[in-house]
Amino acid sequence: MTVGIVLVSHSPAMAAGLAELLSQLAPDAPVAVAAGTDDGRLGTSPDAVAHALTVADRGDGVVVLPDLGSAVLSVRVALEDFDTERFVLVDAPFVEGAVSATVTAGTGATLAEVVAAAVEARTVAKF
């Protein structure tokens, strides 16, 4: 089994591009996207987040990475119906955290290790 990753973004295009990158870096890690509103506008939806959580879940837990602060609200509403020990909202940079978390998940790491990898991405210098 593998820890899943959920990307929660206001922009479907941005989330899709990041998911495409992640699929190349760690093809075995399950990545799901919850992005945009039901009518195609920028925004987030708790229902879309809940659906993405079930899509990404392979039994070892799911790391949820939001792009902006208001996405956190959608995640928190969605998580009310999930086991928050297995579904973890992580405060990490969206792109760097997703890359670190997904690559780590692809190695078969535990949920705690994937969470730590996402959080640690905040301190990694780009140059």
C-alpha positions in Angstrom: 0.0 0.0 0.0 1.0 3.6 -0.5 0.2 6.9 1.2 -2.0 9.0 -1.1 -1.7 12.7 -1.9 -4.5 15.2 -2.4 -3.8 18.5 -4.0 -6.4 21.2 -3.1 -6.1 24.2 -5.3 -8.2 27.2 -6.4 -6.9 26.6 -10.0 -7.7 23.4 -11.8 -5.0 24.2 -14.3 -2.3 24.7 -11.7 -3.3 21.5 -9.8 -3.4 19.5 -13.0 0.1 20.7 -14.0 1.4 19.8 -10.6 -0.3 16.4 -10.7 1.3 15.8 -14.1 4.7 16.5 -12.7 4.1 14.3 -9.7 3.0 11.4 -11.9 6.4 11.6 -13.7 8.4 11.7 -10.4 6.5 9.0 -8.6 4.2 7.1 -10.9 3.1 4.6 -8.2 2.0 7.2 -5.7 -1.8 7.9 -5.8 -2.4 11.6 -6.4 -5.9 13.2 -6.6 -6.9 16.7 -7.3 -9.7 18.9 -5.8 -9.6 22.2 -7.7 -12.0 24.8 -8.8 -15.7 25.1 -8.3 -18.4 22.9 -9.8 -19.2 25.6 -12.4 -15.6 25.9 -13.5 -14.6 29.1 -11.6 -11.6 29.5 -9.4 -12.2 28.3 -5.9 -12.5 25.2 -3.8 -15.2 22.8 -2.7 -15.5 20.6 0.4 -17.4 18.0 -1.7 -14.6 17.9 -4.3 -12.1 17.5 -1.5 -14.1 14.6 0.1 -14.2 12.9 -3.3 -10.4 13.3 -3.8 -9.8 11.9 -0.4 -11.5 8.7 -1.3 -9.8 8.5 -4.7 -6.3 8.9 -3.1 -6.9 6.5 -0.2 -5.1 3.2 -0.6 -5.3 2.3 3.1 -2.1 3.8 4.4 -3.4 7.3 4.8 -3.6 10.5 2.8 -1.7 13.7 3.0 -3.7 16.8 2.0 -1.8 19.9 0.6 -3.8 23.1 0.1 -2.5 26.0 -2.1 -3.9 29.0 -0.2 -5.4 29.7 3.2 -9.1 29.6 2.1 -8.5 26.1 0.6 -7.8 25.0 4.2 -11.4 25.8 5.1 -12.7 23.5 2.4 -10.3 20.7 3.6 -11.4 21.2 7.2 -15.1 20.9 6.3 -14.4 17.8 4.3 -12.3 16.2 7.0 -15.2 16.4 9.4 -16.4 13.1 7.9 -13.0 11.4 7.8 -10.6 9.8 10.3 -8.1 12.7 10.9 -5.4 10.3 12.0 -5.3 8.7 8.5 -6.2 11.9 6.6 -3.8 14.7 7.4 -3.9 18.3 6.4 -0.3 19.5 6.1 1.0 23.1 6.3 3.6 22.9 3.6 4.5 24.8 0.5 2.2 23.6 -2.3 4.6 22.7 -5.0 7.7 21.8 -3.0 5.7 20.0 -0.3 3.8 18.0 -2.9 7.0 17.0 -4.7 8.7 15.9 -1.4 5.6 14.1 -0.1 4.8 12.3 -3.3 8.4 11.1 -3.9 8.5 9.9 -0.3 5.2 8.2 -0.6 6.4 6.5 -3.8 9.1 4.8 -1.8 6.5 3.1 0.4 7.2 5.4 3.4 4.7 5.6 6.3 2.2 8.4 6.7 4.3 10.1 9.3 7.4 10.0 7.0 5.4 11.5 4.1 4.0 14.3 6.4 7.5 15.0 7.6 8.8 15.2 4.1 6.2 17.7 3.1 6.8 19.9 6.1 10.6 19.8 5.7 10.2 21.1 2.1 9.6 24.5 3.7 13.2 24.7 4.9 14.9 23.5 1.7 16.7 26.4 -0.1 16.3 26.6 -3.9 19.9 27.9 -4.3 
